[in-house]
Amino acid sequence: MNLKGGSGKTTTAGFLCAAFHEAGMRVLGVDADGENESLQGWQEAADLPFPVITLAVSNLHKQLPGIVGDRYDVVVIDTPPMKAQRGTVLSAARVATHAIVPMAPTPIEFDRLSAVRELLADAADVRPDGQPPLFAVLLTRVKPRAASTKVYRELITDEGITVLNAQVGHLERFAQAWGDPITDATRSAYGDAATELLDLGEENAA
């Protein structure tokens, strides 16, 4: 999730789905962005090897559990921009175990984190356990040897937010990925991120 579009949410969702699928898990992608339907369009254009459904509704937290049942090990929700469709994103946060914010290490994207944090706090108030989903930032569009990456990693950590060790480079492979098959996702930075997210859940449970 993120405040606005263009932050890499769909690319992240697609590659995470592919990484979990390659690892042998039963994966469902959920396209909750009714305006763009980018994840659903990607699945149709590239015949991705995992199902994607469109569920762009403000009561997603009520509908999704009945759809998922015990048929899937992992569900990845590609949310719409929070600024435009806050109700849908809040609904997703009510049912999510993890909330991942893909962001470039830039001032404007760092500034948007507070809005995500506020939404997760609102979600905690209406979740059965009274706790927000696990919250982590995935740094994306990272340029080699850029000093800003370390600076923003430290700034985000100082805010008490987990920053995944995995970071996604500013590569054409990812920038031009939409519409093409996804291969070797587990061997990419997104594969490393998927492993970290699973470990993060296990650590929290322990």
C-alpha positions as CSV (number, residue, x, y, z in Angstrom):
1,M,0.0,0.0,0.0
2,N,1.0,3.6,-0.5
3,L,-0.7,7.0,-0.4
4,K,-0.6,7.6,-4.2
5,G,-0.1,5.7,-7.4
6,G,3.2,5.1,-9.2
7,S,5.0,3.8,-6.2
8,G,5.5,0.3,-7.4
9,K,2.7,-1.4,-5.7
10,T,1.6,-3.6,-8.6
11,T,5.2,-4.5,-9.5
12,T,5.8,-5.5,-5.9
13,A,2.5,-7.5,-5.7
14,G,3.2,-9.3,-8.9
15,F,6.8,-10.3,-8.1
16,L,5.9,-11.3,-4.5
17,C,3.1,-13.5,-5.9
18,A,5.5,-15.1,-8.3
19,A,8.2,-15.6,-5.6
20,F,5.7,-17.4,-3.3
21,H,4.4,-19.5,-6.2
22,E,8.0,-20.5,-7.3
23,A,8.6,-21.5,-3.6
24,G,5.7,-24.0,-3.9
25,M,3.0,-22.1,-2.2
26,R,-0.6,-21.8,-3.2
27,V,-0.9,-18.1,-4.1
28,L,-3.9,-15.8,-4.8
29,G,-3.4,-12.3,-6.1
30,V,-6.1,-9.8,-5.3
31,D,-6.5,-6.7,-7.4
32,A,-8.3,-4.2,-5.1
33,D,-7.8,-1.2,-7.5
34,G,-11.1,-1.1,-9.4
35,E,-9.9,1.9,-11.5
36,N,-6.7,0.5,-12.9
37,E,-7.0,-3.3,-12.4
38,S,-3.2,-3.5,-13.2
39,L,-2.5,-6.8,-11.4
40,Q,-5.5,-8.5,-13.1
41,G,-4.4,-7.1,-16.4
42,W,-0.9,-8.4,-15.9
43,Q,-2.2,-11.8,-15.2
44,E,-4.3,-11.9,-18.3
45,A,-1.6,-10.4,-20.5
46,A,1.2,-12.7,-19.4
47,D,-0.7,-15.8,-18.3
48,L,0.9,-15.6,-14.9
49,P,0.9,-19.1,-13.2
50,F,-1.2,-18.0,-10.2
51,P,-4.9,-16.8,-10.1
52,V,-5.8,-13.2,-9.7
53,I,-9.2,-11.9,-8.7
54,T,-10.6,-8.4,-8.7
55,L,-12.1,-7.3,-5.4
56,A,-12.3,-3.6,-5.4
57,V,-14.8,-3.2,-2.6
58,S,-14.9,-1.3,0.7
59,N,-15.9,-4.5,2.6
60,L,-13.0,-6.6,1.3
61,H,-12.3,-7.8,4.9
62,K,-15.7,-9.4,4.9
63,Q,-15.7,-11.0,1.5
64,L,-12.1,-12.2,1.1
65,P,-12.0,-14.8,3.9
66,G,-14.9,-16.7,2.3
67,I,-13.2,-16.7,-1.0
68,V,-9.8,-17.8,0.3
69,G,-11.0,-20.5,2.7
70,D,-8.2,-23.1,3.1
71,R,-7.4,-23.1,-0.6
72,Y,-4.4,-20.7,-0.5
73,D,-1.2,-20.4,1.6
74,V,-0.6,-16.8,0.7
75,V,-2.8,-13.9,-0.5
76,V,-1.2,-10.8,-1.9
77,I,-3.5,-7.7,-2.1
78,D,-2.6,-5.0,-4.6
79,T,-4.4,-2.0,-3.0
80,P,-5.4,1.2,-4.8
81,P,-3.9,4.6,-3.9
82,M,-4.9,5.5,-0.4
83,K,-5.6,9.1,-1.2
84,A,-8.3,8.2,-3.8
85,Q,-9.8,5.0,-2.2
86,R,-9.0,5.1,1.5
87,G,-12.0,2.9,2.4
88,T,-10.8,0.0,0.3
89,V,-7.3,0.2,1.6
90,L,-8.6,0.4,5.2
91,S,-10.7,-2.7,4.5
92,A,-7.6,-4.5,3.2
93,A,-5.6,-3.5,6.3
94,R,-8.4,-5.0,8.5
95,V,-7.7,-8.5,7.1
96,A,-4.0,-8.3,6.3
97,T,-1.2,-10.0,8.3
98,H,1.4,-7.7,6.7
99,A,1.3,-4.2,5.2
100,I,4.2,-3.5,2.8
101,V,5.0,-0.1,1.5
102,P,7.2,0.0,-1.6
103,M,9.0,3.3,-1.7
104,A,11.9,5.0,-3.3
105,P,14.4,6.7,-1.0
106,T,13.2,10.2,-1.7
107,P,11.8,13.0,0.5
108,I,8.3,13.0,-1.0
109,E,7.9,9.2,-0.5
110,F,9.3,9.3,3.0
111,D,6.8,12.1,3.8
112,R,3.9,9.8,2.7
113,L,4.7,7.1,5.3
114,S,2.9,9.0,8.0
115,A,-0.4,8.7,6.1
116,V,0.0,4.9,5.9
117,R,0.8,4.7,9.6
118,E,-2.4,6.7,10.4
119,L,-4.5,4.3,8.3
120,L,-2.9,1.2,10.0
121,A,-3.7,2.7,13.4
122,D,-7.3,3.2,12.3
123,A,-7.4,-0.4,11.1
124,A,-6.1,-1.6,14.5
125,D,-9.1,0.0,16.2
126,V,-11.5,-2.3,14.2
127,R,-9.4,-5.5,14.0
128,P,-10.4,-8.3,16.3
129,D,-6.9,-8.4,18.0
130,G,-6.8,-4.6,18.3
131,Q,-3.3,-4.7,16.7
132,P,-2.3,-3.3,13.2
133,P,-0.8,-5.7,10.7
134,L,3.0,-6.1,10.6
135,F,4.3,-3.0,8.9
136,A,7.4,-3.0,6.7
137,V,9.0,-0.7,4.1
138,L,10.6,-2.2,0.9
139,L,13.0,0.3,-0.6
140,T,12.6,0.3,-4.4
141,R,14.1,2.1,-7.4
142,V,17.4,2.2,-5.4
143,K,20.4,3.5,-7.4
144,P,23.8,1.9,-6.9
145,R,26.0,3.5,-4.3
146,A,23.5,6.3,-3.7
147,A,24.1,7.7,-0.2
148,S,20.4,8.5,0.1
149,T,19.5,4.9,0.5
150,K,21.4,4.6,3.8
151,V,20.0,8.0,4.9
152,Y,16.4,7.0,4.4
153,R,16.8,3.5,5.8
154,E,18.0,5.1,9.0
155,L,15.3,7.8,9.0
156,I,12.6,5.2,8.6
157,T,14.1,2.9,11.2
158,D,14.3,5.9,13.6
159,E,10.5,6.2,13.1
160,G,10.1,2.7,14.5
161,I,9.2,1.2,11.2
162,T,10.8,-2.0,9.9
163,V,12.8,-1.7,6.7
164,L,13.4,-4.9,4.9
165,N,17.1,-5.7,4.2
166,A,16.1,-6.6,0.6
167,Q,16.1,-3.6,-1.6
168,V,15.0,-3.4,-5.3
169,G,17.4,-1.7,-7.7
170,H,16.4,0.8,-10.3
171,L,16.4,-1.7,-13.1
172,E,14.7,-2.0,-16.5
173,R,13.7,-5.6,-15.6
174,F,11.3,-4.2,-13.0
175,A,10.4,-0.9,-14.6
176,Q,9.3,-2.7,-17.8
177,A,8.0,-5.9,-16.2
178,W,4.2,-5.3,-16.5
179,G,2.6,-7.5,-19.2
180,D,5.5,-9.9,-19.4
181,P,5.9,-13.3,-17.7
182,I,7.8,-13.3,-14.4
183,T,10.7,-15.7,-14.1
184,D,13.2,-16.4,-11.4
185,A,11.4,-14.1,-8.9
186,T,12.8,-16.1,-6.0
187,R,16.3,-15.1,-7.2
188,S,15.5,-11.4,-7.3
189,A,15.3,-8.8,-4.5
190,Y,11.6,-9.5,-4.4
191,G,12.3,-13.1,-3.6
192,D,14.5,-12.0,-0.7
193,A,11.7,-9.7,0.4
194,A,9.2,-12.6,0.4
195,T,11.5,-14.7,2.6
196,E,11.9,-11.8,5.0
197,L,8.2,-11.2,5.2
198,L,7.6,-14.9,6.1
199,D,10.4,-14.7,8.7
200,L,8.9,-11.5,10.1
201,G,5.6,-13.2,10.6
202,E,7.2,-16.2,12.4
203,E,9.2,-13.9,14.7
204,N,6.1,-12.0,15.6
205,A,4.3,-15.2,16.4
206,A,7.1,-16.4,18.6
